[in-house]
């Protein structure tokens, strides 16, 4: 797939857009895209994460878990588009979604909640593909996927009750510049550049769905503007591929051979114990064996991804090199996701496997 041209530069001119979140990865990028396309952008968050917002973007400081703060921040304001990128359990808690929807009802032209593949009932792992009408995660608000599912129910119920123009988009594995989940492409680029072992469990047959952050942003914006998206759940991703293809594609991007070490089945459970050092990305684990259907996004929103797996990682690798991350001398870690890498632990496991 050759990258398609991005949307028109000023097609959102004069549109009032609110982004809940907006300081890291997806939120940061969608703010940039909205601003580039001419929208009048406001960002609402707690103001605890340093973020360089484009000139002219308005900052609204409020903790969405505090009812008084949220009411004061949103009272009397109308928005053409609202993109909710901060609605996850570790940051926002499980009790604010109904309050937020009530404040926005009648004051938003379109609302998009960024959900997750984790909103699905995870017991369906290994069933292909996952479509939007499958059962929801039953784990409750204390879990990431359970909170996403509860938030989706609230959005759909409010749409049914009042016509609220809200919908949910469900991405799977999102990658791209500023990705703050540090057990995906960043350590893989480093392994390949340095000739380090790439540990692959389950014969590399675990399947995942991958989508570039820019394509997710485009899907979000289209959903917020499309009347037919209201009351809908919409999967948002691009390529489904197994681990073997993922590793081979990133090796082609880097221009280096992958030193693949296949992990014997009898030690996989040992390596996946809670608290053990990470030796491969979380998406290589069998519990994430799933592929999202994108038929609804294609037919309803006319989504045509700009990047396929290779083109998207070429774009990301270029950014990675520009940051000097090819010279990283220590692992990165994000305070929310807490994902990272441990090349020493990986090397030790690889040596153990090779010794037999």
N, C-alpha and C positions, 0 to 999 in steps of 0.2 A: 504494500500500500504506500503510495506517495502521499506525503502530508498535504491536506487540502488547505485552502486559504482560510484564515480566521475570519470571524464575522466582521461586518462593516465597522469602521473605526468609530463612527458617531451615531450608531443606530439607537443608542439609549440616551441621546441628548435630552436633557431636561427631566429625565425620569428620576424620581426620588427613591433611592435604594438604601435599605438598612441591612447591615450584616451583623448578626449576633456572633461574636467571636472576632475573627479578623486579624489575629496577631501571629498565628503560626500556620504554616503549610497551606491547607485548603482555604482557610479563611483569608490568609494573607494574599493568596493568589487571586481569589475571586474579587477581593477589593481592588487589586490592580487591574483586573480585566474590566470590571464595571467602570472604573475611572477612565481607562483608555477608551472605552466606548461612549464616553460622554455623560454618564450618569452622575447625579449629585449624591455622593456616597456618604453615609454616616456609619460609624462602627460603634457598637455597644459591647463593652466588656468590662472586666474589673480593673483594667489598667495595671495589672501586675506583671505582664510580660512586655518587655521593651520591643517595640515594633516601629520601623520606619514606614509610616503611611505616606502615600502620595500627597503632594501639596494640594490643599483644598478639601481633603477628606476630613470630615468632622468627627471628633471623638466624643462619645457619650459614656461617661464612667458610671457603671452601676453593676451591682452583683445581682444576677438574675434569680438567685435563691432567696433574696431579701425582697419581700413583697412591696414594702414602702419605697425602696430604691427603684424597683422596676416600674411601679406606677408613676413616680415622679419623672422618670426618664422618658416614658412613652405617652403620657397623658397629653391629649390634644394634638397629636401628630399623626399625619397621614403619609402612607408610603405606597409607591407603585409596586415595588418588589421588596420582599423580606426574605433573606437567606439565612437560615439558622444553622450555623456551623459549630456552635458551642454546646449543643444539646447532648452531652453524654454524661454518664453517671458520676465519674470521678470528679468532674469540674462543676456540674450544674445540679447534682442531686436529683432525686426522683419525684419532687413534689411541685415543681414550678411550671410544668408545661400547660396545665389548664389555666393558670393565672395569665400566662403569656398569651395564650390563644384568646382569652377573653378580652385582653387589652387591645389586641390587634383586630379582633372581629369588627368589621365595619370600617376599618382604618387601613386595610392592606389590599392592594389590587391582586396580589398573589403572594403566597407564603410557601416556602420550600424548606422542609426539615431534612437535613442530611443524616440519614439513617446508616445502616450497615448490613452486610450479608449476615452479620451475627443476629439480626432481628428474626431470622428464620429459625425454626426448630432444628437444632444442630444434629438431631438424631437422623436426619435425612442425608448425612454425609455418605457419599458413594452413589446417590441417586442423581441421574442427569436428565435434563438440566433442571435448575431451580427456577420456577416461575412464580410470579407475584401472588398467586392464589394459594400457595402452600401454607401449612400451619406456621404460626408465629412461635417465637422463643417463649417457653413457659417459665423461665427461671426467676422472673420478678425483678423489681426495681433495683435490688442490690447488685445485680450483675449488669455488665455492659450491654449484652444483647437483650436481656430481659427489659432493661429500661428503654432501649430503642423500640422494642415491640409495644410497650405500654404507651409511649409517646405517639406512635403511629395510630394506635387505637383511639387515643384522644383526638387526634387530628381528623380521623375519618368520622368519628362520632359528631364532632362539632360541624363538620361539613354536612352531615345528614340532618342535623338539628336546625342549622341556621343558614346553610349555603356557604359557610366560610370557605374561601378559595385556597384551601391548604392541600398540600400533597407531600409525599415523602419520596426521596430518591435513595436507592440502596446501592452504594458502591461496594466493591470487594477489596482487592489489594490496590491501593492508590500509590503511585510512584511519581517521581519528578523532582524538580528543584525544590529545595527546602524540606524534603521529606524528613519528618522527625520520628519515624519508626526505624531505628538504627539496626535492624537485623535483616534488611532487604537489599536493595541495590548497592548501598554504600559499601558494606563489607564485602559484597561479591566482587565489585570492581577492584577492591584492594587485594583480595585473594588472587584474582586473575593476574593483576599487574605484577605481583610479587612471587608468583609461582607457588602459592600456598595450597595445601590440600582443600578440596571442596567435598565435604562429607555429605553423602546423599543416602537417606534412608528409603526403605520401601521400594527399592530398585528404581527410584526416580519416577514412579508412576503416579504419585499424588498430583492431582489436578487443581489448579487455582485459576481465578479470573483476575486479570490485570488491566488497569486503565490509567492513562496519563492524567495528571491533575488538571491540565487545560481542558481535556475532553469532559471531565466531570464538571468543571465550571460552566462549560457550554451547555451541558444537559440541565444543570441547575437553573441557569438563566432562562433557557427555553421553557422549562416547566413552570417557572414563576410567571411567564408572560402568556402561556397557552391556556385558554379557558377550559379546554378539555382535560387538562391535567388535574383540575380540582377534584379532590376526593379519591385520588389514585395513588397507588404504590408503583414506583417505576425503577427497575434495575438500571444501574448506570455503570457500565464497564466496557471493555473492548475485547481483549483476547482471552480465551481459555486455553491453557496449555499445561502439560505436565512438567515436573521438575527437570527432566532431561532436556526438554526443549528450552526451558527458561535458562538453564546454565549454558547450553550451547549458544543461544542467542546472545547472551551477555558476553560470552567469550569472543564471538565474532565482532561485537561492538568494540571491545577492548583491543582486539587483535592479538590475543594470546591463547595458548592451549590451556584447557581446564584440566587440572590434576584431580580427576574425580576419584574419590574413595567411597565405594559402596559399603554401607553399614549393614553388617549381618543382622538378620531379623532377631536373633536371640539376644542382642544387646540394646536394641532400640528402646525397650521399656526402661532399662537401666539409665539410659542417657536422658530420658524425658522426665525423670523424677523431679518433683518440685524442689527448687533450691539448687539444682545442679547447674554447673556452668553451661552456657549456651554453646552448642557445637554445630548447629545449623539453624537456619531461619525458621520461625514459627510456622510459616506457610508450607514447609516441607513435611509437616506432621500429618498423619492420616486423618485426624479429626477435622482438618480443613479441606478434605477431598470433595470438592464441589465446583460446579460451573454455573454461572448465572445466564439465563436467557435474556437477550436484549431485544426481543421481538417488539415488545410494547414501546420501548424508547424509539425504535426505528420507525414503527408505523404511526404512533401518536405524535411524536415530536419531530420526526424527520431527522433524527440524529445520525450523522455520519462522522465517525471519529476522525480526528485529524491525524492521529498517530496509531500505528500498529505497534506490536511489541518491540520490534527492532528499531523503528524510527523514533519511538518514544524514549527508548533507552540510549540511543545515540544523542538525542537532545539532552537527556539528563547527564550523560557522561561528559558532554562538552561543558555543562555547567559545573559538574564535579571537578573537572580539571581547572576551570577558571577560579574556583575557590581555593585551589591549592590542596584539595583534600587527597590527592594522590600522594601527598607527602605527610599525611597524618601519622603521628608517632604514638598515639594512644587512642583507645576506643572513645566513641561519642556515646552519650546517654541522655535521654530526654526525661525530665522530671515527672511527666505524666505517664508515658507509655513504659518507661524503664527498660526498653529493649536496647541491647548493645551486642558486642561480640567479644570473644576471648580466643584469639588466634593460638595462644599457648595451649589452651585446653583442646582445641581442635587438632593441633599437631600431635598431642599426646594420644588422643583417640586414634588418629590415623596411623601412628606408629604401632599401637597395640594391634590394630586390625591387620596391618601388613606383616607383623610377626606371627600372626595366626594364633 
